[in-house]
Amino acid sequence: MVLGTTSGAGKSWLTTALCRHYARQGLKVAPYKAQNMSNNARVVAGGEIGSAQYFQALAARCIPDVRMNPLLLKPEKDTQSQVVLMGQVNAELSRMEWRGRSLSVWPVVAQALDELLAENDVVVIEGAGSPAEINLKSSDIVNMRVALHANAACLLVTDIDRGGAFAHLYGTWAMLDEAERRLIRGFVLNKFRGDASLLAPGPQMLQDLTGVPTVAVLPMWWQHGLPEEDGVFDDRSTFMAPTLATSCASLPPGGAARPWGGPAARAAPAVIAVIAYPRISNLDEFQPLKNVPGVRLKWVRSPAELVDADWVILPGSKATSADLAWLRAQGLDQAVAAHAGRGGAVLGICGGLQMLGEALIDPHGIDGNGPGLGLLPVVTLFDEAKTVQHRQAAFASVGGPWAGLSGVAVQGYEIHHGQTAPHPAMAAAGDTARPVMPDGLAWQNGAGNVLGLYLHGMFEDPRVLQALFGAATPTLESVFDGLADYVERHFEPGLLASLVAGR
């Protein structure tokens, strides 16, 4: 089990790395996280789970399923989340008080873990936040209660770049019960910059206090190739350890444009701006854009940040109407409209597609009513049923900056409430959105520069990257193997094998 002293310490990527490491040893491996709080979700057998566990399952070379993240909380407001239990939205649990919810779901969470333990040689478990959040201990279903239930060999990882790493490790260990402390097999210092010899005598002093050795010092590595689990990471995430540069692509000298797909030669977008509203969802699907040669991906929260953008992307949202209101409050609605008015490329995905339309109509109180941005002559009607499914569909003839997508088949997934259709009155007047995928999956405006689609994962499809950029990025397989290589280099020899010996 990988525990952390804080959120953002490195639990998710380290769990992913260990899944691939143990799978490369010929073991049958599965990931598990009892409860995840994230608006990054993926469609799997049985419904949806957190994206981190989806990637961990792929790293483990197993088929993702809902037992690997039996409880998913998708924040809609600061004090409200949609509760997804075993892949399905559970309205009763969504209304339930926090501690009562934990008590009622523990049998389901424990059964999912027991089944995975019975079916696999190794289960790599990810904790959440910190196991020393003593105010939540009585209702814990994701950290030490899980560790004790599985009798897991635990690693405790901390972000040394934040400062206070030894205090974080010691304080976390000290707040655990004696039975819990016995499960801690090693401390991991993550995101270290500089000369590791300067850490002495800290690790030995910590071991003298706790009896727990420091088993790895992991150098800072921003661009490891996995999407960030906990939120938006801006330009600083482009920095990397020089020895690991092969895992990503860098900007060519002078930022020179590259040719890209389409019937005529076009300049590749040098700057792609993604609007980072408060309830952004599925931001992990843009990770491949960070690795396209000659492209800079940036997250935008103000109109001034759109000035140099070639493409503007409105991503998915867990609260479309609320995020649209936020976008207007920042003045980003006018900035996006001005960009589109100049012929600039605009892409809306899922909630972003809904925002681009004329109106959001919500008769069931799912998300909220309101006017859209008016960049696509379509209307979205929210309904109670939630669409959660894998999809493969091909683009029809697509115009403007998206012309390279014409005829390209795309593999992706849908997670949304509501359906989108042409605005009846505008269609009658001749202003009709052009469907460019079947079943209302994608729409384009008459000028061709605005495209909206429900299909998540477009940029994860190599066919799309080739069509739009004439480029390929590292495959997930190469990313997973790179993560495993990394931990194998930096953990104490034999340590990883000892964690699963006799289990």
C-alpha positions in Angstrom: 0.0 0.0 0.0 1.2 3.5 -0.9 0.3 6.1 1.8 1.1 9.8 1.7 1.8 12.4 4.3 -0.3 14.8 2.2 -2.3 15.0 -1.0 0.0 15.5 -3.9 2.9 13.6 -2.3 3.1 11.2 -5.2 0.8 8.3 -4.2 -0.9 7.9 -7.6 2.1 7.8 -9.9 4.1 5.6 -7.5 1.2 3.1 -7.3 1.1 3.1 -11.1 4.8 2.5 -11.2 4.6 -0.4 -8.7 1.7 -1.9 -10.7 3.9 -2.1 -13.8 7.0 -3.2 -11.8 5.3 -6.2 -10.3 3.5 -7.1 -13.6 7.0 -7.2 -15.2 7.9 -9.8 -12.7 5.3 -12.2 -14.2 2.8 -11.6 -11.3 -0.9 -11.1 -11.6 -1.5 -7.6 -10.4 -4.4 -5.3 -9.7 -4.7 -1.8 -8.3 -7.2 -0.7 -5.6 -8.3 2.6 -4.0 -11.3 2.3 -1.7 -12.4 5.9 -2.1 -11.3 8.5 -4.6 -12.4 12.1 -4.8 -11.9 13.3 -8.3 -13.8 14.6 -11.4 -11.4 12.7 -13.6 -13.2 9.5 -14.4 -13.1 6.7 -16.9 -15.6 4.2 -18.3 -14.9 0.6 -17.3 -16.8 -2.7 -17.0 -19.7 -1.9 -14.7 -19.6 1.9 -14.9 -17.0 4.5 -14.0 -14.0 4.7 -11.7 -11.3 7.3 -11.0 -8.9 7.9 -13.9 -5.9 7.1 -11.7 -7.1 3.6 -11.0 -7.9 3.1 -14.7 -4.3 4.0 -15.6 -3.0 1.8 -12.8 -5.0 -1.2 -14.1 -3.5 -0.7 -17.6 0.0 -0.5 -16.0 -0.8 -3.7 -14.1 -1.8 -5.3 -17.5 -5.2 -6.1 -16.2 -8.7 -5.2 -17.3 -10.0 -2.2 -15.3 -13.2 -2.8 -13.4 -15.3 -1.0 -10.7 -13.9 -3.0 -7.8 -10.6 -1.2 -8.2 -12.3 2.0 -7.1 -15.6 1.0 -5.5 -16.4 4.5 -4.2 -15.9 7.6 -6.3 -16.8 11.1 -5.1 -17.2 13.6 -7.9 -17.3 17.2 -6.4 -20.1 19.4 -7.7 -19.8 22.1 -5.0 -17.5 22.8 -2.1 -19.9 20.9 0.2 -21.5 18.5 -2.2 -20.4 15.5 -4.3 -22.0 13.0 -6.6 -21.4 9.6 -5.1 -20.6 6.7 -7.5 -20.7 3.3 -5.8 -19.4 0.3 -7.7 -19.5 2.3 -10.9 -23.1 3.7 -10.6 -24.4 7.0 -9.3 -26.2 6.5 -6.0 -28.5 9.4 -5.2 -29.3 8.1 -1.7 -25.6 8.1 -0.7 -25.1 11.5 -2.3 -27.7 12.9 0.1 -26.3 11.1 3.1 -24.1 12.6 5.9 -20.4 11.9 5.5 -19.8 9.6 8.5 -23.1 7.7 8.0 -22.1 7.1 4.4 -18.8 5.6 5.4 -20.4 3.1 7.7 -22.9 2.0 5.1 -20.4 1.5 2.2 -17.6 -0.2 4.2 -19.0 -3.8 3.5 -19.0 -3.1 -0.2 -15.6 -1.6 -0.2 -14.1 -4.5 1.8 -15.8 -7.1 -0.4 -14.3 -5.5 -3.5 -10.8 -5.6 -1.9 -11.3 -9.2 -0.7 -12.2 -10.3 -4.2 -9.2 -8.6 -5.8 -6.9 -10.2 -3.1 -8.3 -13.6 -3.9 -7.9 -13.3 -7.6 -4.4 -11.7 -7.8 -0.8 -12.4 -6.7 -0.3 -8.7 -5.8 -2.8 -5.9 -5.1 -1.2 -2.4 -5.0 -3.4 -0.2 -2.9 -3.4 3.6 -3.0 -4.4 5.6 0.1 -6.0 9.1 0.1 -4.7 12.3 1.6 -3.0 11.4 4.8 -3.6 8.5 7.2 -3.0 10.8 10.1 -6.2 12.9 9.6 -7.3 12.0 13.1 -10.6 14.0 12.8 -11.6 11.5 10.1 -10.2 8.3 11.7 -13.6 7.1 13.1 -15.0 7.0 9.6 -11.9 6.0 7.7 -12.5 3.6 4.8 -9.5 4.4 2.6 -6.3 4.5 4.6 -5.4 2.5 7.7 -8.6 0.6 8.0 -7.9 -0.8 4.5 -4.2 -1.4 5.4 -5.2 -3.4 8.5 -7.9 -5.3 6.6 -5.4 -6.4 3.9 -2.4 -6.7 6.3 -0.7 -4.5 3.7 3.1 -3.8 3.6 2.9 0.0 3.5 5.2 2.7 2.1 4.8 6.3 3.3 5.7 8.9 0.7 6.3 12.6 1.2 7.0 15.6 -1.0 10.3 16.9 0.1 10.1 19.8 -2.3 7.5 21.4 0.0 9.9 21.4 2.9 9.5 19.8 6.3 9.6 16.2 4.9 11.2 14.6 8.0 8.6 16.2 10.3 5.8 15.1 7.9 7.0 11.5 8.0 7.6 11.4 11.8 4.4 13.2 12.6 2.3 10.9 10.4 4.0 7.8 11.9 3.6 9.1 15.5 -0.2 9.7 15.0 -0.8 6.1 14.0 -1.8 3.3 16.4 0.9 0.8 17.3 -0.8 -1.9 15.1 -0.8 0.5 12.2 2.8 1.6 12.7 3.9 -2.1 12.4 2.6 -2.1 8.8 4.9 0.8 7.7 7.9 -0.8 5.9 9.6 2.2 4.5 9.7 6.0 4.0 10.0 7.5 0.5 11.3 11.0 -0.2 9.8 12.2 -3.4 10.5 15.2 -5.6 14.1 15.7 -4.4 16.3 18.3 -6.1 20.1 18.4 -5.6 22.7 16.2 -3.9 21.2 13.3 -2.0 24.2 13.0 0.2 23.2 16.3 1.9 20.2 14.5 3.4 22.4 12.8 6.0 22.1 12.3 8.9 18.3 12.9 8.5 17.2 9.4 7.3 19.2 7.7 10.0 17.9 10.0 12.7 14.4 9.3 11.5 15.0 5.6 11.5 16.4 5.8 15.1 13.1 7.5 16.2 10.7 5.2 14.3 12.6 2.0 13.4 11.5 2.6 9.8 14.2 3.0 7.1 14.1 5.5 4.2 14.0 3.1 1.2 14.0 5.5 -1.7 15.0 9.1 -2.6 13.2 9.9 -5.9 14.6 12.9 -7.9 12.2 15.6 -9.1 10.5 14.4 -12.3 7.7 16.7 -13.6 7.1 15.2 -17.0 6.8 11.5 -16.2 4.0 11.2 -18.7 1.0 10.5 -16.5 -1.7 13.1 -16.0 -1.7 14.8 -12.7 -4.3 13.3 -10.4 -5.2 16.1 -8.1 -5.6 19.1 -10.4 -4.3 21.5 -12.9 -0.5 21.8 -13.1 0.7 24.7 -15.2 3.9 25.5 -17.1 6.1 24.4 -14.2 5.1 20.9 -15.1 7.3 21.1 -18.2 10.5 20.9 -16.2 12.1 17.5 -15.9 15.2 15.7 -14.9 17.6 15.8 -17.9 18.2 12.1 -17.7 14.5 11.4 -18.2 13.9 13.7 -21.1 13.1 10.8 -23.4 9.7 10.5 -21.9 8.4 13.7 -23.5 8.9 16.0 -26.4 10.3 19.6 -26.1 9.6 22.7 -28.0 11.8 23.0 -31.2 14.3 26.0 -31.4 12.3 29.2 -32.0 9.0 27.4 -31.5 8.9 26.6 -35.2 5.5 25.5 -36.5 5.2 21.9 -37.9 3.0 20.7 -40.7 -0.2 19.1 -39.7 -3.1 17.1 -41.1 -5.8 18.4 -43.5 -6.2 18.8 -47.2 -3.9 21.9 -47.3 -0.7 22.7 -45.5 -1.5 24.5 -42.2 0.5 25.9 -39.3 0.3 23.7 -36.3 -1.1 25.4 -33.2 1.8 26.7 -31.2 -0.3 27.5 -28.1 -3.4 25.5 -27.0 -5.3 27.2 -24.1 -7.6 25.0 -21.9 -10.1 27.0 -19.8 -9.5 25.9 -16.2 -12.9 26.5 -14.5 -13.4 25.4 -10.9 -15.2 22.1 -11.6 -13.1 21.0 -14.6 -13.4 17.3 -15.3 -11.4 14.7 -17.2 -8.4 17.1 -17.6 -6.2 14.0 -17.8 -7.3 13.6 -21.5 -5.1 16.5 -22.5 -1.9 15.0 -21.3 -0.9 13.9 -24.9 -1.0 17.5 -26.0 1.8 18.3 -23.5 4.0 16.0 -25.4 3.3 17.1 -29.0 6.4 18.7 -30.6 6.1 22.4 -31.0 3.0 22.8 -28.9 2.6 24.6 -25.6 -0.4 23.6 -23.5 -1.5 26.1 -20.9 -4.4 26.4 -18.4 -6.3 29.7 -18.6 -8.3 31.5 -15.9 -8.4 35.1 -17.3 -9.0 36.8 -20.7 -5.4 38.1 -20.9 -4.1 34.6 -21.0 -6.0 33.9 -24.3 -4.2 36.6 -26.3 -1.6 34.3 -27.8 -3.8 31.2 -28.1 -4.2 29.4 -31.4 -6.8 27.0 -30.1 -9.1 27.5 -27.2 -10.6 24.4 -25.5 -13.5 24.3 -23.2 -13.1 21.0 -21.4 -15.6 18.8 -19.5 -17.2 20.1 -16.3 -18.9 18.4 -13.4 -21.1 21.5 -12.9 -21.7 23.0 -16.4 -24.0 25.8 -15.5 -21.9 26.9 -12.5 -18.7 26.8 -14.4 -20.3 28.8 -17.2 -21.3 31.4 -14.7 -17.7 31.5 -13.4 -16.5 31.9 -17.0 -18.8 34.9 -17.5 -17.7 36.4 -14.2 -14.0 36.3 -15.4 -14.9 37.9 -18.7 -13.8 34.8 -20.5 -17.1 34.5 -22.4 -16.3 37.6 -24.3 -12.7 36.6 -24.8 -13.7 33.2 -26.2 -16.3 34.8 -28.5 -13.8 37.4 -29.7 -11.3 34.6 -30.5 -14.0 32.7 -32.4 -15.1 35.9 -34.2 -11.6 36.3 -35.5 -11.7 32.8 -37.0 -9.8 31.2 -34.1 -10.3 27.5 -33.4 -12.6 26.7 -30.5 -13.2 23.1 -29.2 -15.8 22.1 -26.6 -15.7 18.7 -25.1 -18.7 17.3 -23.2 -19.7 20.1 -20.8 -17.6 22.4 -23.0 -19.9 21.5 -26.0 -22.9 22.2 -23.8 -21.5 25.7 -23.0 -20.9 26.5 -26.6 -24.6 26.2 -27.4 -27.5 28.7 -27.2 -29.1 27.4 -24.0 -29.0 24.8 -21.1 -32.4 23.5 -20.2 -32.8 21.6 -17.0 -36.3 20.5 -16.1 -35.1 17.9 -13.5 -32.7 20.1 -11.5 -29.7 18.2 -12.6 -27.3 21.0 -13.4 -29.2 24.3 -13.9 -30.8 26.4 -16.6 -29.1 29.2 -18.4 -28.0 30.8 -21.7 -24.9 29.4 -23.4 -22.1 31.2 -25.2 -24.0 31.2 -28.5 -21.1 29.9 -30.6 -23.0 26.8 -31.8 -26.7 26.9 -32.8 -27.6 23.9 -30.5 -29.5 23.4 -27.3 -28.8 21.0 -24.4 -31.6 19.3 -22.5 -30.5 17.7 -19.3 -32.2 14.5 -18.3 -32.0 12.3 -15.2 -30.3 9.4 -17.0 -26.6 9.5 -17.1 -24.8 8.3 -20.2 -21.7 6.3 -19.3 -20.2 4.2 -22.2 -17.3 3.5 -24.5 -17.8 4.8 -28.0 -16.0 4.4 -31.3 -17.2 6.8 -34.1 -15.8 8.3 -37.2 -15.8 12.0 -38.1 -17.8 12.9 -41.3 -16.4 15.7 -43.4 -15.1 18.4 -41.1 -14.1 21.9 -42.1 -11.8 24.7 -41.0 -8.9 24.0 -38.7 -10.4 20.6 -37.9 -10.4 19.4 -41.5 -7.7 16.9 -40.8 -10.2 14.9 -38.7 -12.4 14.2 -41.8 -13.0 10.5 -42.0 -10.9 9.7 -38.9 -12.3 7.0 -36.6 -11.9 7.8 -32.9 -12.0 5.6 -29.8 -13.2 7.4 -26.7 -15.9 7.4 -24.0 -19.0 9.4 -22.8 -19.8 10.5 -19.3 -22.6 13.1 -19.3 -26.1 14.1 -18.4 -28.2 15.6 -21.2 -28.4 15.5 -24.9 -27.7 18.2 -27.5 -29.6 19.0 -30.6 -30.0 21.9 -33.1 -31.8 24.9 -31.9 -35.3 24.6 -33.6 -35.9 28.3 -34.3 -32.4 28.9 -35.5 -32.5 25.9 -37.7 -35.8 27.1 -39.2 -34.1 30.4 -40.0 -31.3 28.6 -41.7 -28.7 28.7 -39.0 -28.1 25.0 -38.5 -25.3 23.2 -36.6 -23.7 20.6 -38.8 -23.5 17.1 -37.3 -20.0 15.7 -37.9 -20.4 12.5 -35.9 -23.4 10.1 -35.6 -26.0 10.2 -32.8 -25.4 13.8 -31.9 -21.8 13.2 -30.7 -20.3 16.2 -32.5 -21.4 19.4 -34.0 -19.7 22.2 -36.0 -20.7 25.8 -36.8 -21.1 27.0 -40.4 -17.8 28.8 -40.4 -16.0 25.6 -39.4 -13.8 27.0 -36.7 -16.0 25.9 -33.7 -16.3 22.2 -32.9 -18.1 20.6 -30.0 -18.2 16.9 -29.2 -19.4 14.6 -26.3 -16.6 12.1 -26.9 -13.8 12.2 -24.3 -10.3 10.9 -25.1 -9.9 12.2 -28.6 -6.3 13.3 -28.1 -5.4 9.9 -26.6 -6.1 8.3 -30.0 -2.9 8.2 -32.1 -5.0 8.6 -35.2 -6.2 12.0 -34.1 -2.7 13.2 -33.2 -1.4 12.1 -36.6 -4.3 13.8 -38.4 -4.1 17.1 -36.5 -0.3 17.4 -35.8 1.5 14.9 -38.0 3.1 13.8 -34.8 3.1 10.9 -32.3 3.6 11.1 -28.6 4.9 8.4 -26.2 2.6 5.5 -25.8 1.1 4.6 -22.4 3.1 1.4 -22.5 6.3 3.3 -22.8 5.2 5.7 -20.0 4.4 2.7 -17.7 7.7 1.0 -18.4 9.5 4.3 -17.8 7.9 4.6 -14.4 8.9 1.1 -13.5 12.5 1.7 -14.7 12.6 4.8 -12.5 11.5 3.1 -9.3 13.8 0.1 -9.9 16.7 2.5 -10.2 16.0 4.5 -7.1 14.6 2.0 -4.5 16.9 0.1 -2.3 18.0 -3.2 -4.0 15.6 -6.0 -3.1 13.1 -3.8 -1.3 10.3 -4.1 -3.8 10.6 -7.9 -3.8 10.6 -8.0 0.0 7.3 -6.2 0.2 5.5 -9.0 -1.5 7.6 -11.9 -0.3 5.5 -14.6 1.4 2.2 -12.9 0.5 
